[in-house]
Each structure stands twice: as structure tokens, then as C-alpha cells.
Amino acid sequence: MGRKHLLHIGTVIGLAAINLTSCKAPDPPDAGATPESPLTAPGVSQALAIHRAATLSELHYDLELSIPAARSEAIRGRITTTLELEASDAPLIFDFAQSPDHIQSVTAAGQPVTYEARNEHIVISASELQPGSNEITIEFIAGDSSLNRNEDFLYTLFVPDRARVALPVFDQPDLKARFDLQLEIPGDWTAIANGELASLDDSGPRHRYRFATTEPLPTYL
């Protein structure tokens, strides 16, 4: 019999780290540089986190991942985010700490939208959105480093801010969302997740798992 593989999406292991910084003074800013908006600065700034918490609600992620057996092959995904948006003239900013070529397409309500990949973000102009209900779908190539891919298993490790390395999400703990997860994986793998197994299509060489909608969770879970 072949080896049984285990795929675990949703496992969380807490890590503590101490960062040591030098006492060297920072380099002076480039006098000709354009000041970066605090909303689109690298990482998740306090300004961005506060703005999103004030303007976004009713988050729901519907995530699909196609995972090949070989570690050398890319994991491709699609995530549809539904949300309620307060009236705002600011852009909608997803966190995705990957190079722009990992972003395959971005649509709103099924229609292509213009976007900008900047400083570990996907920035969608306010003109592409509407107050109230919005549905944004992003097709992407997942980042590997927080998915812990091995020959025999794969599991997520998303704390403290590592979900954005793998997926385009709003990666801050006070923006909880319900998750739906679909996985297409090799037939000799097994998958578990935070939601209960809702259905399994094992009729072909690759199996399709669908898990039940979770309770509201932060992205690190």
C-alpha cells in the first residue's frame, strides 16, 4: 500500500520570538521620495488595522486550494471574500506578502477590476467598490513558507501574521471571518480542517474535500 499523507489546514502552533535591533540610527529619507500612505506601508500598520476594523464587517472567506503532490509544483488557489463596507473614499487593501506575479486575477461581483500590488498588499480602488455588500474574488499562487510543505504532510502555521504569506486576506486578529474551505488533493492524501467535513468526492485520482462553514475566526487560526 502507498504511504498515507496528511494535510492539515487550520492547525495553529504558537511561537514567541525576541527580535534584537541594533542601535544604529536609521538612514535619512530620500528627499525626492513620495511619502508612503500609512494604509499601504509594508506589513499591517496600526493605521491600516484601525481603518479596516472601522469600515469592514460581516467577513466571509470562501477558499479553494489545489495542492499537487510534488513540493516543487505551485499551489494554486481562489478566495472569494464577501464583506459589508462602510461608505469610504479609501481603497480596499488585502494583505498578501508575495510578489505581484503570484496574483492571477482580481474581480468584484464577477467583473475584472484594476488593482495595484504594493508593499505586500493588493490595493483595490474605492471607485471599484460600493457601500454595503461587496464580493471580491482573487485567484493566486499561494506562498509556501507558512504552509510547511513536506513530502509526507503539509500544515498551516499562521501565527502571528503569517496567513498573509500564503493567502490574500485581512490579516489582523480583530477582523474575524467565517471560512469555507475546499481542497483538491492527491487521492492518497487525507485532509482535516477547522470545519467538519461536509462532502468528499473520491471518484477520481484527485479527491475534493469541502468543509463546513466555521464559526468566526481570526486569520491566524
Number of C-alpha atoms within 10 A of each C-alpha: 4 5 8 11 18 15 19 17 19 17 14 15 12 9 8 7 5 5 6 6 6 7 6 6 6 7 6 6 9 8 7 6 7 8 10 10 10 12 22 22 16 15 17 21 14 12 13 19 17 13 13 21 15 12 16 17 18 14 18 22 20 16 19 19 20 19 20 15 20 12 14 8 9 16 18 17 23 22 22 22 22 20 19 17 20 15 13 13 11 14 17 22 24 21 27 29 24 23 14 16 9 17 18 13 14 21 18 19 15 10 10 13 16 13 18 12 21 18 19 22 28 25 20 22 16 15 13 17 21 14 12 12 14 15 16 20 22 21 20 24 22 26 22 16 13 20 20 11 17 12 9 13 17 20 20 24 23 23 16 17 17 20 26 26 21 24 27 30 21 28 25 23 16 14 19 21 22 18 22 20 22 22 22 19 20 19 17 15 16 15 21 17 19 19 18 12 16 12 12 14 12 12 9 9 10 18 18 20 20 21 20 16 18 16 13 14 17 17 25 22 18
